[in-house]
Amino acid sequence: VDPSKVTDAEIIGGFNVSTKKTSGLELVDSVYPKYSIAPDILICPGWSHKTEIAAILNAKAQSINGLFEAKALIDVDTAAVTYYSDVPEWKKQQNINSKTQILCFPMVKLGDKVFHLSTQAAGLMGKVDTDNGGCPCDSPSNKLLQANAAVLVDGSEVLLDLQQANYLNSNGIVTVLNLMGGFSLWGNQTACFPSNTDVKDYFISVSRMFGWVANSVILTYWSKIDKRLDRRLIDNIADSLNIWLNGLVSEEKLLGGRVEFRESENSQVALMAG
C-alpha cells in the first residue's frame, strides 16, 4: 500500500449523489448503525494537521449521528512548526480552539519507527479507559508512551523541559515529556484552552466524562422513546440513572451527579403534545 497516493479529497469524502454512497470522514456516521458502537476518539494521522481536515474532524466529533460526542485528536504540522514556542501561533492560524479537539506536538519515535503523537495518544487513552472499566475518568497525562524519543517529521530530535512543556499546556496543547522514567504524554487541556476556562470543556478527562455520561444515557434509554410516558416510567428512568450515578460516585469516578424530572420544564400541555 502506498499511503502517498491517498488524497485530501478521499480523506474528506462526502455523499455521492449519483452513486448514493458515502466515503471518507462522512463514514463516521455509519459506525453506530453498522456496529452498534459510538465512536469516542477520532484520529487521522498524516492528514489531521491540514486545516480543512482538522475542521471536518472537529465537526464530526461535535455531533455523530446527531447524538454522540467524541474527541478529535489533531497533530501539529512539524514540517511548518519546528520550535515549541511557535506552536500557539500555528494553532491560532489554523483555528483550532474547540473543546472537542486535542492538539498534539511533536511526533514520537520508537526504534526506527516514527509515530504521529495523535496515534499514540489515542492508544494510551484507550488503555487508560480500559484500566478503569471502559470509563474515561482518568487523564492520559503523565502516563508512559511507547516511545524513546520526541521528534519532528524530518527526524530531528525535540527535547522539552518541564517549563517548555507547561508553556504548551498553558496554550491548550498536549505534548511529550521525558522527566521521570521515560517519555510520557503531558497535558490535560483540550484545544479550547486558554480562551475557554470552563473545566467541563477544557480538562480532558472531565470533558470526556461529560460526553461519556451523555452517550451512555442515550444508549441505555433509547428504547424508552415513544413509550407511554406515565409516572412509573419517569420515576423508573430517574431512579435507575441516579443509582448508576451514585455507583460512579462511590467508585470515585464522579464527584457527584443526579437526574431530575422537573415538572416546571415538562408541562401537561408539553407532555400531551408528545
C-alpha positions as CSV (number, residue, x, y, z in Angstrom):
1,V,0.0,0.0,0.0
2,D,1.3,3.4,-0.9
3,P,-0.1,6.0,1.5
4,S,1.3,8.9,-0.5
5,K,-1.3,8.2,-3.2
6,V,-4.2,8.9,-0.8
7,T,-5.6,12.4,-1.4
8,D,-7.1,15.0,0.9
9,A,-10.4,14.7,-1.1
10,E,-10.5,11.0,-0.4
11,I,-10.0,11.5,3.3
12,I,-12.6,14.2,3.5
13,G,-15.1,12.2,1.4
14,G,-18.8,13.0,1.3
15,F,-22.0,11.8,-0.2
16,N,-22.0,11.0,-3.9
17,V,-25.4,11.9,-5.2
18,S,-25.1,9.7,-8.3
19,T,-23.9,6.5,-6.6
20,K,-25.8,7.2,-3.3
21,K,-22.6,6.2,-1.4
22,T,-20.8,7.8,1.4
23,S,-17.0,8.0,1.7
24,G,-14.1,9.4,3.8
25,L,-14.9,11.1,7.1
26,E,-18.6,11.1,6.4
27,L,-18.5,7.4,7.2
28,V,-18.1,8.2,10.9
29,D,-21.9,8.5,10.9
30,S,-22.1,4.9,9.6
31,V,-20.2,3.3,12.5
32,Y,-23.1,3.1,15.0
33,P,-25.7,1.9,12.6
34,K,-23.4,-0.8,11.3
35,Y,-21.5,-1.9,14.5
36,S,-23.7,-0.5,17.4
37,I,-20.6,1.2,18.8
38,A,-20.5,5.0,19.3
39,P,-17.1,6.4,18.3
40,D,-15.3,8.2,21.1
41,I,-11.9,9.2,19.6
42,L,-11.3,10.3,16.0
43,I,-7.8,10.4,14.6
44,C,-6.4,10.9,11.1
45,P,-2.6,10.7,11.4
46,G,-0.7,12.2,8.5
47,W,-3.6,14.4,7.5
48,S,-5.1,16.0,10.6
49,H,-2.5,18.8,10.5
50,K,-4.3,20.2,7.4
51,T,-6.8,23.0,8.1
52,E,-9.8,21.6,6.3
53,I,-9.4,18.0,7.6
54,A,-8.9,19.2,11.2
55,A,-12.1,21.3,10.8
56,I,-14.1,18.3,9.5
57,L,-12.8,16.0,12.2
58,N,-13.9,18.6,14.7
59,A,-17.4,18.9,13.1
60,K,-17.8,15.2,13.2
61,A,-16.6,14.9,16.8
62,Q,-19.2,17.5,17.9
63,S,-22.2,15.6,16.6
64,I,-22.1,12.0,15.5
65,N,-25.5,10.8,14.2
66,G,-26.8,14.0,15.8
67,L,-26.5,12.2,19.2
68,F,-23.0,11.4,20.3
69,E,-19.9,13.5,21.2
70,A,-16.3,12.4,20.6
71,K,-12.8,13.9,20.7
72,A,-10.7,14.7,17.6
73,L,-7.0,14.3,18.1
74,I,-5.1,16.8,15.8
75,D,-1.4,16.8,15.1
76,V,0.7,20.0,14.6
77,D,2.5,20.2,11.3
78,T,6.0,19.7,12.4
79,A,7.3,20.5,9.0
80,A,6.0,24.0,9.3
81,V,6.5,24.4,13.1
82,T,9.9,23.2,14.4
83,Y,10.1,25.2,17.7
84,Y,7.8,24.7,20.6
85,S,7.1,28.5,21.2
86,D,5.8,28.8,17.6
87,V,3.1,26.2,18.1
88,P,0.5,28.5,19.8
89,E,0.6,30.9,16.8
90,W,0.2,28.0,14.4
91,K,-2.8,26.8,16.5
92,K,-4.4,30.2,16.2
93,Q,-3.9,30.4,12.5
94,Q,-5.4,27.0,12.0
95,N,-8.5,28.0,14.1
96,I,-8.0,25.0,16.4
97,N,-9.9,26.1,19.5
98,S,-12.7,23.6,20.2
99,K,-13.4,21.6,23.3
100,T,-13.8,18.5,21.0
101,Q,-10.2,18.9,19.7
102,I,-7.0,17.7,21.4
103,L,-3.9,19.2,19.7
104,C,-0.6,17.2,19.9
105,F,3.0,18.3,19.4
106,P,5.5,17.0,18.3
107,M,5.9,13.4,17.0
108,V,7.4,10.4,18.8
109,K,9.8,7.7,17.8
110,L,10.3,4.1,19.0
111,G,13.4,2.5,17.5
112,D,13.3,3.2,13.8
113,K,9.5,3.8,13.7
114,V,8.1,7.4,13.8
115,F,4.6,7.9,15.0
116,H,2.2,10.9,15.0
117,L,1.6,11.8,18.6
118,S,-2.2,11.5,18.0
119,T,-1.8,7.8,17.2
120,Q,0.0,7.0,20.5
121,A,-2.2,9.4,22.5
122,A,-5.3,7.6,21.2
123,G,-3.9,4.2,22.1
124,L,-2.9,5.5,25.5
125,M,-6.4,7.0,26.2
126,G,-7.9,3.6,25.2
127,K,-5.6,1.8,27.6
128,V,-6.3,4.1,30.5
129,D,-10.1,3.9,29.8
130,T,-9.8,0.1,29.8
131,D,-7.9,0.1,33.1
132,N,-10.9,2.0,34.5
133,G,-13.6,-0.4,33.2
134,G,-14.1,1.5,30.0
135,C,-14.7,4.8,31.8
136,P,-12.7,7.9,30.7
137,C,-12.5,9.2,34.3
138,D,-8.6,9.2,34.4
139,S,-6.3,11.5,32.5
140,P,-3.8,10.1,29.9
141,S,-1.3,12.8,31.0
142,N,1.9,11.7,32.8
143,K,1.5,8.1,31.6
144,L,4.1,6.3,29.5
145,L,4.1,6.3,25.7
146,Q,5.6,3.6,23.6
147,A,8.5,5.9,22.6
148,N,12.1,6.6,23.3
149,A,12.4,10.0,21.6
150,A,10.3,13.0,20.6
151,V,11.0,14.2,17.0
152,L,9.9,16.4,14.1
153,V,8.8,14.9,10.8
154,D,12.3,15.2,9.4
155,G,13.7,13.1,12.3
156,S,15.2,16.0,14.3
157,E,15.0,15.3,18.0
158,V,12.9,17.6,20.2
159,L,13.9,18.0,23.8
160,L,11.4,19.8,26.1
161,D,12.0,20.6,29.7
162,L,9.1,21.0,32.2
163,Q,8.7,24.7,31.7
164,Q,8.6,24.4,28.0
165,A,6.1,21.6,28.2
166,N,3.9,23.5,30.6
167,Y,4.0,26.5,28.2
168,L,2.5,24.3,25.6
169,N,-0.1,23.1,28.0
170,S,-1.0,26.6,29.0
171,N,-1.9,27.2,25.4
172,G,-4.1,24.1,25.1
173,I,-1.5,21.8,23.5
174,V,-0.7,18.3,24.6
175,T,3.0,17.3,24.3
176,V,5.7,14.8,25.4
177,L,7.9,15.0,28.4
178,N,10.9,12.8,29.4
179,L,11.4,13.6,33.0
180,M,10.7,10.7,35.3
181,G,11.2,7.2,34.0
182,G,10.6,7.7,30.3
183,F,8.7,9.5,27.6
184,S,5.1,10.4,28.8
185,L,2.2,12.2,27.4
186,W,2.0,15.6,29.1
187,G,-1.1,17.9,29.2
188,N,-4.7,17.9,30.4
189,Q,-6.1,20.7,28.2
190,T,-8.3,20.4,25.1
191,A,-7.7,22.9,22.3
192,C,-10.3,25.3,23.7
193,F,-7.9,26.4,26.5
194,P,-7.0,29.1,27.4
195,S,-9.8,31.1,25.7
196,N,-12.3,28.8,27.5
197,T,-11.6,28.1,31.1
198,D,-14.7,26.1,32.0
199,V,-13.3,22.9,33.5
200,K,-16.0,20.7,31.9
201,D,-14.8,21.9,28.5
202,Y,-11.0,22.2,28.8
203,F,-9.9,19.4,31.2
204,I,-9.6,16.3,29.0
205,S,-10.8,13.7,31.4
206,V,-13.6,15.9,32.8
207,S,-14.8,16.8,29.3
208,R,-14.7,13.2,28.2
209,M,-16.7,12.1,31.2
210,F,-19.4,14.6,30.4
211,G,-19.6,13.2,26.8
212,W,-19.4,9.6,28.1
213,V,-22.2,10.0,30.6
214,A,-24.4,11.7,27.9
215,N,-23.6,9.0,25.4
216,S,-24.3,6.2,27.9
217,V,-27.7,7.7,28.9
218,I,-28.7,7.9,25.2
219,L,-27.6,4.3,24.5
220,T,-29.2,2.9,27.6
221,Y,-32.6,4.6,27.4
222,W,-33.2,5.0,23.7
223,S,-35.6,2.1,23.9
224,K,-37.9,4.2,26.1
225,I,-38.6,6.7,23.4
226,D,-42.3,6.7,22.4
227,K,-43.2,4.6,25.4
228,R,-46.3,5.7,27.2
229,L,-44.9,8.4,29.5
230,D,-46.6,7.6,32.8
231,R,-45.3,8.5,36.2
232,R,-43.9,5.0,36.8
233,L,-41.7,5.2,33.7
234,I,-40.5,8.6,34.6
235,D,-39.6,7.5,38.1
236,N,-38.0,4.3,36.8
237,I,-35.7,6.2,34.5
238,A,-34.7,8.8,37.1
239,D,-34.2,6.2,39.8
240,S,-32.1,3.9,37.6
241,L,-29.9,6.7,36.4
242,N,-29.4,8.0,39.9
243,I,-28.4,4.6,41.1
244,W,-25.9,4.4,38.3
245,L,-24.5,7.8,39.0
246,N,-24.3,7.0,42.7
247,G,-22.3,4.0,41.8
248,L,-19.8,6.1,39.8
249,V,-19.5,8.4,42.8
250,S,-18.8,5.5,45.2
251,E,-16.1,4.3,42.7
252,E,-14.7,7.9,42.9
253,K,-15.2,8.3,39.1
254,L,-17.5,11.3,39.7
255,L,-17.6,13.9,42.4
256,G,-21.4,13.9,42.2
257,G,-24.3,13.6,39.8
258,R,-28.1,13.4,39.8
259,V,-31.0,13.2,37.4
260,E,-34.2,15.2,37.9
261,F,-37.6,15.3,36.2
262,R,-38.6,18.9,36.6
263,E,-42.3,19.4,36.2
264,S,-41.7,23.1,35.6
265,E,-39.9,22.1,32.4
266,N,-42.4,19.5,31.4
267,S,-45.9,21.0,31.5
268,Q,-49.0,18.9,31.0
269,V,-49.5,20.6,27.6
270,A,-46.0,19.7,26.5
271,L,-46.5,16.1,27.7
272,M,-49.8,15.8,25.9
273,A,-48.1,17.0,22.7
274,G,-45.7,14.1,23.0
